[in-house]
Amino acid sequence: MKNNKISLRLKIVAVAAIALAGVFSSCNKALPDAEPINPPVLNPEASQSIGSKIESDANYSIYLAAVKRVPGLLDKLKDKSNTFTAFVPDNAGFQASGIPSAAVINAMPLASVIGMVQYSLLPGQQHLSGEFGTFPNTQFPTSLNIGTLPGTPVPLQMSIFPSKLSNGFWVNNIPVKSADEKYTNGTIHKMAAVVAPPSKLLSDEIYSNPDLLYFKNAIEYADAGASGTASLNYLMGYAVMNMTVLVPNNAAFQELIYGLAYGYYIGLGLTPTQADAYASSLAANPDVFKIPGFSTLASPATVKGILAYHFLASEATGYQPMQRIFSNNFATTPSFYQTLVNGSVPEHPGVKVTTTYNSGMVSAITFTGLGTFPPGGTPFSGPAANATSWDKNCVNGVYYVIDKILLPQ
């Protein structure tokens, strides 16, 4: 009986071994091929990629020449697995920007061409015109890398600012003349001109302009004891800011300083002739803020309050200077815009902005401050400040040069 039990056990083990052998045998068989997962076609009605379009259409020959100077970019634009939103000027758009031919592109410095082309591309997604907001502008990072985020290894991409407004579809301050041209790997928005990338910080560009020297010196005076983001000068040189700054020219500061000094000297009992002479001498000196005793005319806090009125802000950003407003982004009817002053006086009405259009483009723009000089006039009744230049785009913001200082009260 014992031998029979052993025999039965051996049979069971043998059967199990045969079964396991069958399992392992089946595991050694070749696995079936995985069925490929085909991603949805981006624009099924399209037959060409963006790269193929600019390569085959003679109207894009200047842009094609620029793309060819960027190593590997044409292949990426032709690859249907890549997706782009492209803000592309046709030949007429380049010519409107002073670039008449591909030969001129080929003669330009390589870094300039690469920057221009990379700034025209939003990688990774297709954005149609209906997706872009109105106001304030929304930042979209382009393919143009400008370094790393300060203190981190995070890459910093140059942003571009599309907006769909009642007065048209714009990219920065350049109008789009044909939107939503769909291709197999994205969309082309045809530009009326080249959207050029900025290359300088606000501080670098403004401080190097001799006609804006008083503004630079006024910021230095107003920043006494301030550091970090409490310093206007720090903000002007901080690459990740996104500001809109109204910059009074030298003549505007001279007018204000003369008025302050003339009233002060008259108050001391000087004759009008004497007061005029002293006030004129002070106003003519760009280093007037460094003169001992200037604080009797205006303290650093007073000057900082005046300067704060020239940095546009909004409640949506906590009254931080974090919105870039191009001239075409301002309302087409006179409207008020908040400033840094609203951070301490939320109910302040702000600066009144009036734009004038000619042939679809801004031809004039004025800024009117609440205060009048001398003080005591009806609010917003004084002469408006005229923008002598506008849409001066920098890495960390856009600025306007104006011919009068705006007073917040």
VORO-423085 format. One record per residue (C-alpha): residue in one letter; x, y, z negated. Coordinates in nm, 2 decimals. Layout:
rest: A px: X py: Y pz: Z
...
END
This chain:
rest: M px: 0.00 py: 0.00 pz: 0.00
rest: K px: 0.29 py: 0.23 pz: -0.08
rest: N px: 0.45 py: 0.17 pz: 0.25
rest: N px: 0.12 py: 0.25 pz: 0.42
rest: K px: 0.10 py: 0.59 pz: 0.24
rest: I px: 0.45 py: 0.67 pz: 0.35
rest: S px: 0.37 py: 0.58 pz: 0.71
rest: L px: 0.06 py: 0.80 pz: 0.70
rest: R px: 0.27 py: 1.10 pz: 0.57
rest: L px: 0.52 py: 1.05 pz: 0.85
rest: K px: 0.25 py: 1.05 pz: 1.11
rest: I px: 0.11 py: 1.38 pz: 0.96
rest: V px: 0.45 py: 1.54 pz: 0.97
rest: A px: 0.50 py: 1.42 pz: 1.33
rest: V px: 0.17 py: 1.56 pz: 1.44
rest: A px: 0.25 py: 1.90 pz: 1.27
rest: A px: 0.59 py: 1.91 pz: 1.44
rest: I px: 0.44 py: 1.84 pz: 1.78
rest: A px: 0.18 py: 2.12 pz: 1.71
rest: L px: 0.45 py: 2.37 pz: 1.61
rest: A px: 0.66 py: 2.27 pz: 1.91
rest: G px: 0.36 py: 2.36 pz: 2.12
rest: V px: 0.32 py: 2.70 pz: 1.95
rest: F px: 0.69 py: 2.79 pz: 2.00
rest: S px: 0.68 py: 2.66 pz: 2.35
rest: S px: 0.39 py: 2.89 pz: 2.43
rest: C px: 0.57 py: 3.18 pz: 2.26
rest: N px: 0.86 py: 3.14 pz: 2.50
rest: K px: 0.64 py: 3.20 pz: 2.80
rest: A px: 0.68 py: 3.53 pz: 2.97
rest: L px: 0.45 py: 3.80 pz: 2.84
rest: P px: 0.20 py: 3.95 pz: 3.08
rest: D px: 0.30 py: 4.29 pz: 3.22
rest: A px: 0.15 py: 4.59 pz: 3.04
rest: E px: -0.10 py: 4.78 pz: 3.24
rest: P px: 0.03 py: 5.14 pz: 3.30
rest: I px: -0.17 py: 5.42 pz: 3.13
rest: N px: -0.23 py: 5.68 pz: 3.39
rest: P px: -0.27 py: 6.03 pz: 3.24
rest: P px: -0.56 py: 6.23 pz: 3.37
rest: V px: -0.48 py: 6.43 pz: 3.67
rest: L px: -0.44 py: 6.80 pz: 3.58
rest: N px: -0.60 py: 6.95 pz: 3.88
rest: P px: -0.75 py: 6.67 pz: 4.10
rest: E px: -0.84 py: 6.91 pz: 4.38
rest: A px: -0.48 py: 7.02 pz: 4.42
rest: S px: -0.24 py: 6.85 pz: 4.67
rest: Q px: 0.08 py: 7.05 pz: 4.60
rest: S px: 0.30 py: 7.11 pz: 4.29
rest: I px: 0.40 py: 7.46 pz: 4.20
rest: G px: 0.75 py: 7.39 pz: 4.32
rest: S px: 0.62 py: 7.26 pz: 4.66
rest: K px: 0.40 py: 7.56 pz: 4.70
rest: I px: 0.68 py: 7.82 pz: 4.65
rest: E px: 0.91 py: 7.61 pz: 4.86
rest: S px: 0.67 py: 7.58 pz: 5.16
rest: D px: 0.50 py: 7.93 pz: 5.14
rest: A px: 0.71 py: 8.20 pz: 5.31
rest: N px: 0.53 py: 8.46 pz: 5.09
rest: Y px: 0.72 py: 8.33 pz: 4.79
rest: S px: 1.07 py: 8.32 pz: 4.96
rest: I px: 1.22 py: 8.57 pz: 4.72
rest: Y px: 1.10 py: 8.39 pz: 4.41
rest: L px: 1.22 py: 8.06 pz: 4.56
rest: A px: 1.57 py: 8.22 pz: 4.60
rest: A px: 1.56 py: 8.31 pz: 4.23
rest: V px: 1.44 py: 7.96 pz: 4.13
rest: K px: 1.72 py: 7.80 pz: 4.33
rest: R px: 1.97 py: 7.99 pz: 4.12
rest: V px: 1.85 py: 7.82 pz: 3.80
rest: P px: 2.01 py: 7.47 pz: 3.79
rest: G px: 1.75 py: 7.20 pz: 3.82
rest: L px: 1.45 py: 7.42 pz: 3.80
rest: L px: 1.30 py: 7.37 pz: 4.14
rest: D px: 1.30 py: 6.99 pz: 4.08
rest: K px: 1.12 py: 7.05 pz: 3.75
rest: L px: 0.86 py: 7.27 pz: 3.92
rest: K px: 0.80 py: 7.00 pz: 4.18
rest: D px: 0.78 py: 6.72 pz: 3.92
rest: K px: 0.41 py: 6.64 pz: 3.86
rest: S px: 0.49 py: 6.51 pz: 3.51
rest: N px: 0.58 py: 6.87 pz: 3.40
rest: T px: 0.32 py: 7.13 pz: 3.34
rest: F px: 0.36 py: 7.51 pz: 3.38
rest: T px: 0.17 py: 7.83 pz: 3.38
rest: A px: 0.37 py: 8.05 pz: 3.62
rest: F px: 0.34 py: 8.43 pz: 3.65
rest: V px: 0.49 py: 8.46 pz: 4.00
rest: P px: 0.53 py: 8.77 pz: 4.21
rest: D px: 0.50 py: 8.71 pz: 4.58
rest: N px: 0.74 py: 8.89 pz: 4.82
rest: A px: 0.52 py: 9.21 pz: 4.81
rest: G px: 0.54 py: 9.20 pz: 4.43
rest: F px: 0.92 py: 9.18 pz: 4.44
rest: Q px: 0.94 py: 9.46 pz: 4.69
rest: A px: 0.72 py: 9.67 pz: 4.46
rest: S px: 0.98 py: 9.61 pz: 4.19
rest: G px: 1.27 py: 9.73 pz: 4.41
rest: I px: 1.39 py: 9.38 pz: 4.51
rest: P px: 1.34 py: 9.37 pz: 4.89
rest: S px: 1.49 py: 9.04 pz: 4.99
rest: A px: 1.63 py: 8.70 pz: 4.88
rest: A px: 1.98 py: 8.85 pz: 4.96
rest: V px: 1.94 py: 9.10 pz: 4.68
rest: I px: 1.84 py: 8.81 pz: 4.44
rest: N px: 2.15 py: 8.62 pz: 4.55
rest: A px: 2.37 py: 8.92 pz: 4.47
rest: M px: 2.23 py: 8.99 pz: 4.13
rest: P px: 2.41 py: 8.86 pz: 3.81
rest: L px: 2.32 py: 8.50 pz: 3.74
rest: A px: 2.21 py: 8.58 pz: 3.39
rest: S px: 1.97 py: 8.84 pz: 3.51
rest: V px: 1.81 py: 8.61 pz: 3.76
rest: I px: 1.78 py: 8.32 pz: 3.51
rest: G px: 1.62 py: 8.55 pz: 3.25
rest: M px: 1.37 py: 8.68 pz: 3.50
rest: V px: 1.26 py: 8.34 pz: 3.62
rest: Q px: 1.25 py: 8.17 pz: 3.28
rest: Y px: 1.04 py: 8.47 pz: 3.15
rest: S px: 0.78 py: 8.40 pz: 3.42
rest: L px: 0.71 py: 8.05 pz: 3.30
rest: L px: 0.51 py: 7.91 pz: 3.01
rest: P px: 0.62 py: 7.55 pz: 2.98
rest: G px: 0.41 py: 7.25 pz: 2.87
rest: Q px: 0.06 py: 7.38 pz: 2.93
rest: Q px: -0.18 py: 7.52 pz: 3.19
rest: H px: -0.34 py: 7.84 pz: 3.08
rest: L px: -0.62 py: 7.98 pz: 3.30
rest: S px: -0.72 py: 8.35 pz: 3.29
rest: G px: -1.03 py: 8.28 pz: 3.09
rest: E px: -0.82 py: 8.16 pz: 2.80
rest: F px: -0.64 py: 8.48 pz: 2.74
rest: G px: -0.77 py: 8.72 pz: 2.48
rest: T px: -0.85 py: 9.09 pz: 2.49
rest: F px: -0.71 py: 9.28 pz: 2.19
rest: P px: -0.47 py: 9.25 pz: 2.02
rest: N px: -0.23 py: 9.08 pz: 2.25
rest: T px: -0.14 py: 8.71 pz: 2.19
rest: Q px: 0.22 py: 8.60 pz: 2.21
rest: F px: 0.30 py: 8.31 pz: 2.44
rest: P px: 0.65 py: 8.17 pz: 2.42
rest: T px: 0.82 py: 8.15 pz: 2.76
rest: S px: 1.10 py: 7.93 pz: 2.89
rest: L px: 1.35 py: 8.20 pz: 2.81
rest: N px: 1.56 py: 8.12 pz: 2.50
rest: I px: 1.72 py: 8.41 pz: 2.32
rest: G px: 1.89 py: 8.22 pz: 2.04
rest: T px: 1.77 py: 8.08 pz: 1.71
rest: L px: 1.54 py: 8.21 pz: 1.44
rest: P px: 1.76 py: 8.40 pz: 1.19
rest: G px: 1.88 py: 8.17 pz: 0.91
rest: T px: 1.74 py: 7.86 pz: 1.08
rest: P px: 1.82 py: 7.63 pz: 1.37
rest: V px: 1.48 py: 7.69 pz: 1.51
rest: P px: 1.50 py: 7.81 pz: 1.88
rest: L px: 1.36 py: 8.15 pz: 1.95
rest: Q px: 1.18 py: 8.19 pz: 2.28
rest: M px: 1.11 py: 8.53 pz: 2.43
rest: S px: 0.73 py: 8.59 pz: 2.43
rest: I px: 0.52 py: 8.73 pz: 2.70
rest: F px: 0.18 py: 8.90 pz: 2.65
rest: P px: -0.11 py: 8.82 pz: 2.89
rest: S px: -0.45 py: 8.98 pz: 2.83
rest: K px: -0.78 py: 8.97 pz: 3.00
rest: L px: -0.95 py: 9.31 pz: 2.96
rest: S px: -1.24 py: 9.50 pz: 3.11
rest: N px: -0.98 py: 9.68 pz: 3.32
rest: G px: -0.83 py: 9.37 pz: 3.46
rest: F px: -0.60 py: 9.07 pz: 3.39
rest: W px: -0.26 py: 9.18 pz: 3.28
rest: V px: 0.07 py: 9.03 pz: 3.18
rest: N px: 0.25 py: 9.28 pz: 2.96
rest: N px: 0.17 py: 9.60 pz: 3.16
rest: I px: 0.18 py: 9.44 pz: 3.50
rest: P px: -0.16 py: 9.36 pz: 3.67
rest: V px: -0.23 py: 9.01 pz: 3.81
rest: K px: -0.36 py: 9.04 pz: 4.17
rest: S px: -0.47 py: 8.68 pz: 4.21
rest: A px: -0.54 py: 8.44 pz: 3.91
rest: D px: -0.59 py: 8.07 pz: 3.86
rest: E px: -0.42 py: 7.92 pz: 4.17
rest: K px: -0.42 py: 7.56 pz: 4.07
rest: Y px: -0.16 py: 7.30 pz: 4.16
rest: T px: -0.09 py: 6.94 pz: 4.06
rest: N px: 0.13 py: 7.04 pz: 3.77
rest: G px: -0.02 py: 7.38 pz: 3.66
rest: T px: -0.13 py: 7.72 pz: 3.77
rest: I px: 0.02 py: 8.02 pz: 3.94
rest: H px: -0.11 py: 8.37 pz: 3.85
rest: K px: 0.02 py: 8.59 pz: 4.13
rest: M px: 0.17 py: 8.91 pz: 3.99
rest: A px: 0.16 py: 9.26 pz: 4.15
rest: A px: 0.52 py: 9.31 pz: 4.04
rest: V px: 0.80 py: 9.14 pz: 3.85
rest: V px: 0.74 py: 9.10 pz: 3.48
rest: A px: 1.09 py: 9.17 pz: 3.35
rest: P px: 1.21 py: 9.04 pz: 3.02
rest: P px: 1.33 py: 9.29 pz: 2.76
rest: S px: 1.70 py: 9.27 pz: 2.67
rest: K px: 1.75 py: 9.51 pz: 2.38
rest: L px: 1.61 py: 9.55 pz: 2.03
rest: L px: 1.41 py: 9.87 pz: 1.95
rest: S px: 1.70 py: 10.00 pz: 1.73
rest: D px: 1.96 py: 9.94 pz: 2.01
rest: E px: 1.76 py: 10.11 pz: 2.28
rest: I px: 1.61 py: 10.40 pz: 2.08
rest: Y px: 1.92 py: 10.49 pz: 1.87
rest: S px: 2.14 py: 10.50 pz: 2.18
rest: N px: 1.91 py: 10.76 pz: 2.34
rest: P px: 2.05 py: 11.11 pz: 2.27
rest: D px: 1.70 py: 11.27 pz: 2.31
rest: L px: 1.58 py: 11.05 pz: 2.02
rest: L px: 1.86 py: 11.13 pz: 1.78
rest: Y px: 1.64 py: 11.31 pz: 1.52
rest: F px: 1.41 py: 11.01 pz: 1.50
rest: K px: 1.71 py: 10.79 pz: 1.42
rest: N px: 1.84 py: 11.03 pz: 1.15
rest: A px: 1.49 py: 11.07 pz: 1.01
rest: I px: 1.46 py: 10.70 pz: 0.96
rest: E px: 1.80 py: 10.69 pz: 0.78
rest: Y px: 1.69 py: 10.97 pz: 0.55
rest: A px: 1.35 py: 10.82 pz: 0.48
rest: D px: 1.50 py: 10.47 pz: 0.41
rest: A px: 1.70 py: 10.60 pz: 0.11
rest: G px: 1.72 py: 10.31 pz: -0.14
rest: A px: 1.50 py: 10.08 pz: 0.07
rest: S px: 1.61 py: 9.74 pz: 0.20
rest: G px: 1.47 py: 9.44 pz: 0.38
rest: T px: 1.12 py: 9.48 pz: 0.53
rest: A px: 1.07 py: 9.79 pz: 0.31
rest: S px: 1.32 py: 9.96 pz: 0.54
rest: L px: 1.20 py: 10.10 pz: 0.87
rest: N px: 1.55 py: 10.07 pz: 1.01
rest: Y px: 1.56 py: 9.70 pz: 0.92
rest: L px: 1.23 py: 9.64 pz: 1.10
rest: M px: 1.36 py: 9.83 pz: 1.41
rest: G px: 1.65 py: 9.58 pz: 1.43
rest: Y px: 1.47 py: 9.26 pz: 1.33
rest: A px: 1.43 py: 9.04 pz: 1.64
rest: V px: 1.12 py: 8.85 pz: 1.53
rest: M px: 0.90 py: 9.17 pz: 1.48
rest: N px: 0.64 py: 9.26 pz: 1.73
rest: M px: 0.58 py: 9.63 pz: 1.69
rest: T px: 0.43 py: 9.93 pz: 1.87
rest: V px: 0.62 py: 10.25 pz: 1.78
rest: L px: 0.55 py: 10.61 pz: 1.88
rest: V px: 0.88 py: 10.79 pz: 1.89
rest: P px: 0.88 py: 11.17 pz: 1.88
rest: N px: 1.16 py: 11.32 pz: 2.08
rest: N px: 1.41 py: 11.58 pz: 1.96
rest: A px: 1.20 py: 11.88 pz: 2.05
rest: A px: 0.91 py: 11.74 pz: 1.85
rest: F px: 1.12 py: 11.71 pz: 1.54
rest: Q px: 1.27 py: 12.06 pz: 1.60
rest: E px: 0.92 py: 12.21 pz: 1.61
rest: L px: 0.82 py: 12.04 pz: 1.28
rest: I px: 1.15 py: 12.13 pz: 1.10
rest: Y px: 1.13 py: 12.49 pz: 1.22
rest: G px: 0.77 py: 12.52 pz: 1.09
rest: L px: 0.86 py: 12.37 pz: 0.75
rest: A px: 1.17 py: 12.59 pz: 0.71
rest: Y px: 1.00 py: 12.91 pz: 0.83
rest: G px: 0.72 py: 12.88 pz: 0.58
rest: Y px: 0.97 py: 12.80 pz: 0.30
rest: Y px: 1.19 py: 13.10 pz: 0.37
rest: I px: 0.89 py: 13.33 pz: 0.40
rest: G px: 0.78 py: 13.20 pz: 0.06
rest: L px: 1.12 py: 13.30 pz: -0.08
rest: G px: 1.06 py: 13.65 pz: 0.03
rest: L px: 1.27 py: 13.67 pz: 0.35
rest: T px: 1.16 py: 13.89 pz: 0.64
rest: P px: 1.00 py: 13.72 pz: 0.94
rest: T px: 1.32 py: 13.79 pz: 1.13
rest: Q px: 1.54 py: 13.64 pz: 0.87
rest: A px: 1.31 py: 13.34 pz: 0.83
rest: D px: 1.31 py: 13.28 pz: 1.20
rest: A px: 1.69 py: 13.29 pz: 1.22
rest: Y px: 1.74 py: 13.04 pz: 0.93
rest: A px: 1.47 py: 12.81 pz: 1.04
rest: S px: 1.60 py: 12.81 pz: 1.40
rest: S px: 1.95 py: 12.72 pz: 1.28
rest: L px: 1.82 py: 12.43 pz: 1.07
rest: A px: 1.59 py: 12.30 pz: 1.35
rest: A px: 1.88 py: 12.30 pz: 1.60
rest: N px: 2.09 py: 12.07 pz: 1.39
rest: P px: 2.03 py: 11.69 pz: 1.45
rest: D px: 2.20 py: 11.63 pz: 1.11
rest: V px: 1.96 py: 11.85 pz: 0.93
rest: F px: 1.84 py: 11.55 pz: 0.72
rest: K px: 2.19 py: 11.52 pz: 0.57
rest: I px: 2.21 py: 11.88 pz: 0.46
rest: P px: 2.20 py: 11.91 pz: 0.08
rest: G px: 1.88 py: 12.06 pz: -0.03
rest: F px: 1.68 py: 11.94 pz: 0.27
rest: S px: 1.45 py: 11.76 pz: 0.03
rest: T px: 1.31 py: 12.10 pz: -0.08
rest: L px: 1.15 py: 12.11 pz: 0.27
rest: A px: 1.04 py: 11.75 pz: 0.28
rest: S px: 1.14 py: 11.46 pz: 0.05
rest: P px: 1.24 py: 11.12 pz: 0.18
rest: A px: 0.90 py: 10.99 pz: 0.07
rest: T px: 0.72 py: 11.26 pz: 0.27
rest: V px: 0.93 py: 11.19 pz: 0.58
rest: K px: 0.87 py: 10.82 pz: 0.54
rest: G px: 0.50 py: 10.88 pz: 0.52
rest: I px: 0.51 py: 11.08 pz: 0.84
rest: L px: 0.72 py: 10.81 pz: 1.02
rest: A px: 0.48 py: 10.54 pz: 0.90
rest: Y px: 0.21 py: 10.71 pz: 1.09
rest: H px: 0.40 py: 10.64 pz: 1.41
rest: F px: 0.40 py: 10.26 pz: 1.36
rest: L px: 0.07 py: 10.11 pz: 1.47
rest: A px: -0.07 py: 9.83 pz: 1.26
rest: S px: -0.41 py: 9.67 pz: 1.19
rest: E px: -0.61 py: 9.52 pz: 0.91
rest: A px: -0.60 py: 9.18 pz: 1.08
rest: T px: -0.22 py: 9.17 pz: 1.02
rest: G px: -0.25 py: 9.31 pz: 0.66
rest: Y px: -0.14 py: 9.64 pz: 0.80
rest: Q px: 0.20 py: 9.50 pz: 0.90
rest: P px: 0.36 py: 9.63 pz: 1.22
rest: M px: 0.29 py: 9.31 pz: 1.41
rest: Q px: 0.11 py: 9.39 pz: 1.73
rest: R px: 0.25 py: 9.49 pz: 2.07
rest: I px: 0.02 py: 9.73 pz: 2.25
rest: F px: 0.09 py: 9.82 pz: 2.61
rest: S px: -0.07 py: 10.12 pz: 2.76
rest: N px: -0.33 py: 9.91 pz: 2.95
rest: N px: -0.43 py: 9.74 pz: 2.62
rest: F px: -0.56 py: 10.06 pz: 2.47
rest: A px: -0.94 py: 10.12 pz: 2.52
rest: T px: -1.04 py: 10.31 pz: 2.83
rest: T px: -1.23 py: 10.56 pz: 2.61
rest: P px: -1.07 py: 10.76 pz: 2.33
rest: S px: -1.04 py: 10.53 pz: 2.03
rest: F px: -0.87 py: 10.52 pz: 1.69
rest: Y px: -0.59 py: 10.28 pz: 1.60
rest: Q px: -0.46 py: 10.20 pz: 1.25
rest: T px: -0.10 py: 10.26 pz: 1.14
rest: L px: 0.13 py: 10.16 pz: 0.85
rest: V px: -0.03 py: 10.45 pz: 0.66
rest: N px: -0.34 py: 10.23 pz: 0.63
rest: G px: -0.14 py: 9.99 pz: 0.40
rest: S px: -0.17 py: 10.25 pz: 0.12
rest: V px: -0.48 py: 10.44 pz: 0.25
rest: P px: -0.71 py: 10.17 pz: 0.40
rest: E px: -0.98 py: 10.43 pz: 0.48
rest: H px: -0.75 py: 10.65 pz: 0.69
rest: P px: -0.90 py: 10.68 pz: 1.04
rest: G px: -0.56 py: 10.63 pz: 1.22
rest: V px: -0.43 py: 10.78 pz: 1.54
rest: K px: -0.66 py: 10.87 pz: 1.83
rest: V px: -0.55 py: 10.74 pz: 2.17
rest: T px: -0.67 py: 10.86 pz: 2.50
rest: T px: -0.56 py: 10.70 pz: 2.83
rest: T px: -0.61 py: 10.82 pz: 3.19
rest: Y px: -0.61 py: 10.58 pz: 3.48
rest: N px: -0.52 py: 10.65 pz: 3.84
rest: S px: -0.56 py: 10.37 pz: 4.11
rest: G px: -0.60 py: 10.11 pz: 3.84
rest: M px: -0.28 py: 10.21 pz: 3.65
rest: V px: -0.23 py: 10.43 pz: 3.34
rest: S px: -0.12 py: 10.77 pz: 3.46
rest: A px: -0.13 py: 10.96 pz: 3.13
rest: I px: -0.17 py: 10.88 pz: 2.76
rest: T px: -0.21 py: 11.10 pz: 2.46
rest: F px: -0.19 py: 11.05 pz: 2.08
rest: T px: -0.37 py: 11.28 pz: 1.84
rest: G px: -0.29 py: 11.28 pz: 1.47
rest: L px: -0.53 py: 11.35 pz: 1.18
rest: G px: -0.33 py: 11.64 pz: 1.04
rest: T px: -0.28 py: 11.99 pz: 1.18
rest: F px: 0.02 py: 12.21 pz: 1.15
rest: P px: 0.02 py: 12.43 pz: 0.96
rest: P px: -0.20 py: 12.22 pz: 0.73
rest: G px: -0.56 py: 12.32 pz: 0.68
rest: G px: -0.71 py: 12.29 pz: 1.02
rest: T px: -1.00 py: 12.07 pz: 1.13
rest: P px: -0.89 py: 11.70 pz: 1.15
rest: F px: -0.79 py: 11.59 pz: 1.50
rest: S px: -0.83 py: 11.95 pz: 1.63
rest: G px: -0.46 py: 12.01 pz: 1.69
rest: P px: -0.29 py: 11.96 pz: 2.02
rest: A px: -0.24 py: 11.60 pz: 2.12
rest: A px: 0.10 py: 11.45 pz: 2.16
rest: N px: 0.17 py: 11.36 pz: 2.53
rest: A px: 0.36 py: 11.04 pz: 2.60
rest: T px: 0.65 py: 11.14 pz: 2.82
rest: S px: 0.73 py: 10.77 pz: 2.88
rest: W px: 0.55 py: 10.45 pz: 2.78
rest: D px: 0.56 py: 10.07 pz: 2.78
rest: K px: 0.93 py: 10.07 pz: 2.69
rest: N px: 0.94 py: 9.70 pz: 2.62
rest: C px: 1.21 py: 9.56 pz: 2.38
rest: V px: 1.27 py: 9.22 pz: 2.22
rest: N px: 1.09 py: 9.31 pz: 1.90
rest: G px: 0.83 py: 9.56 pz: 2.03
rest: V px: 0.72 py: 9.83 pz: 2.27
rest: Y px: 0.76 py: 10.20 pz: 2.22
rest: Y px: 0.63 py: 10.53 pz: 2.36
rest: V px: 0.82 py: 10.86 pz: 2.36
rest: I px: 0.59 py: 11.15 pz: 2.26
rest: D px: 0.64 py: 11.52 pz: 2.26
rest: K px: 0.49 py: 11.60 pz: 1.92
rest: I px: 0.51 py: 11.46 pz: 1.57
rest: L px: 0.18 py: 11.32 pz: 1.44
rest: L px: 0.08 py: 11.42 pz: 1.09
rest: P px: -0.14 py: 11.18 pz: 0.88
rest: Q px: -0.30 py: 11.45 pz: 0.68
END
